[in-house]
């Protein structure tokens, strides 16, 4: 270990920064956030220093003096003069003062890490001065993984410590309670929104329920396939889950992001064949939640758009199982964007309609309105009904030459886009495999200009 990580309590303590430029400015901001009493010595200062002078900093303009080190707790040498920085470091060493020398970690007795601030929760990342850029990139990744509300959750946990210790007699019971509370998404949301009444209701419910009977279900939209399109909140939830219940529309790269010790339950479903009946999926969610598990029901796209998410939540509601929903990027949006097809466009389409392709002859779809001009139609799961769709749209007035696209494996590296005209739809569907999306409308013509994602393009003329 090159450095011992420590967190210093500097509130009200005297600290010295030598330097008045941009780097010194960044260091000063950090010390101000920590509540330090700051003296800044420099020949000149950037404007923010003068603005801060009325707060908690003292400016001393002129040459550095060794007397400034007296009674200081911590020193930062941030000048553009390497010789002066080295002199300050040596003086601090003689007086046993911790000194940071910017851009020269070998001369420093302490270094400044990259910080993720979720006060009172703090995370520090350091490369020991060897690669500050790498430390910054890692900090950015951690920033994305750690919810903003963590600080409020940590603060609330501190508030509850005495109550939890009184209520539960054993360490194991307390640990299990904290695990349930700290991953409770609705509690975190209520804290973030300052909903004190809801916070107390959720907390009391956690105390009242048996520890083994506090499971919950989080319905998460996995997006159309590209793991980069998984929402930040969705990623956080799948990495907290005890159990993942997923279907075939969830891509393998997204499953690779799941917590390694989580239990994976496959309930694959596809058009015309259901590996697991919906009623059994509902029962699986109930059983896992009743065992006290944190269950993520992971669905491709958005769970509330042709994902039957509402049906599953109705079952949970009837069984009094708590649930939350994390929306995902629906296939229509993701596949169209990756195909270079805007779903709306001022010159071509002022509205878009999302339609399930599970239609049969004699269905009650309003084909006349669907065939209207200046709109975009997106059919989910429509390959098997391609002929039926084309016939009804043409019969109700849509031009047989209307541009269409079939997007297969949208947003993934193996994405294939088949383009042609409406009267060719049934034939083109023979060249595609599920999962595929059908886009119908003049906006499809823009693909030749707006295509940006490398895919397997099949154009039929």
Secondary structure, DSSP 8 states (H G I E B T S, - for coil): --S-------TT-EEEEE--SHHHHHHHHHHHHTT-EEEEEESS--HHHHHHTTTTEEEEESS--GGGGTT-SEEEE--S-HHHHHHHHHHHHHTT-EEEETT-GGG-SS---EEEEETTEEEEE--TTS-HHHHHHHHHHHHHHS-TTHHHHHHHHHHHHHHHHHH--SHHHHHHHHHHHHT-HHHHHHHHTT-HHHHHHHHHHHHHS-GGG--EEEEEE-BSS-GGGS-HHHHHHHTT-SEEEE-TTS-HHHHTTS-TTSEEEE--EETTEESS-HHHHHHHHHHHHHTT-EEEEEESB-TTSSS-HHHHHHHHHHTT-EEEEE----HHHHHHHHHT--S-BTTTBS-EEEEES---TT----HHHHT-SS-EEEEES-GGGHHHHHHHHHHTT--TT-EEEEEESTTSTT-EEEEEEGGGHHHHHTT--SSEEEEESGGGGGHHHH--S--EEEE--
